[in-house]
Amino acid sequence: MAFVITSPCKAEKAGECVEVCPVDCIEEGEDMFYIDPDICIDCGACEAVCPVEAIFIEDEVPEEETPFIALNRAFFEDR
């Protein structure tokens, strides 16, 4: 299970999450950051520093934010 970045990150892109990730699984997209679910080690470091509380463990993503689970995965499928 991986962490997921959701809608509060859109247009915010603070970047603290990238700085603390020990496995470099977070990448910047055009309008937000994304977490590669295949690399994420579920450490929670990113969640703790997110200033807009946009990061959730996959099982705890709010219902209205669930499309972001697929969005994070899709971002890395083309790479």
C-alpha positions in Angstrom: 0.0 0.0 0.0 1.3 3.5 -0.9 0.6 7.0 0.0 -1.4 9.1 -2.4 -1.3 12.9 -3.1 -4.8 14.4 -3.5 -6.5 17.6 -4.7 -5.2 20.1 -2.0 -1.8 19.8 -3.7 -3.2 21.1 -7.0 -1.6 24.5 -7.7 0.1 24.4 -4.3 3.2 22.3 -5.0 5.0 23.2 -1.8 7.6 20.4 -2.3 8.4 19.6 1.3 7.4 16.0 0.6 10.0 15.6 -2.1 12.8 16.8 0.3 11.9 14.2 3.0 11.2 11.1 0.8 13.9 8.6 1.5 13.3 6.6 -1.7 12.7 9.5 -4.2 9.2 8.3 -5.2 7.6 11.7 -5.5 7.8 13.6 -8.7 6.5 17.0 -9.8 3.9 17.1 -12.5 2.4 20.1 -14.3 0.1 21.2 -11.5 0.8 18.9 -8.5 3.2 16.3 -7.1 2.6 12.5 -7.5 3.8 9.5 -5.6 4.9 6.4 -7.4 3.0 3.5 -5.7 5.5 0.9 -6.9 8.4 2.7 -5.1 6.7 4.2 -2.0 7.8 2.3 1.1 4.9 3.7 3.3 7.2 5.5 5.7 4.9 8.5 6.1 7.6 11.1 6.0 5.8 13.0 3.3 2.5 13.0 5.0 4.0 14.5 8.1 5.4 17.6 6.3 2.6 18.3 3.8 1.5 21.9 4.6 -1.9 21.4 2.9 -2.6 17.9 4.3 -2.9 16.5 0.8 -1.2 13.1 1.5 -3.0 10.0 2.7 -2.2 6.3 3.0 -4.2 4.7 0.2 -6.7 3.0 2.5 -7.5 6.3 4.2 -8.0 8.5 1.1 -11.3 10.4 1.6 -14.1 9.1 -0.6 -14.3 12.3 -2.7 -10.5 12.1 -3.3 -10.4 8.4 -4.5 -9.9 9.3 -8.2 -6.4 10.6 -7.1 -5.4 7.0 -6.4 -5.6 6.1 -10.1 -4.2 9.6 -11.1 -1.0 9.0 -9.1 -0.5 5.5 -10.6 -1.3 6.8 -14.1 1.3 9.5 -13.9 4.0 6.9 -13.6 2.7 4.4 -16.2 3.9 6.5 -19.1 7.4 6.8 -17.7 
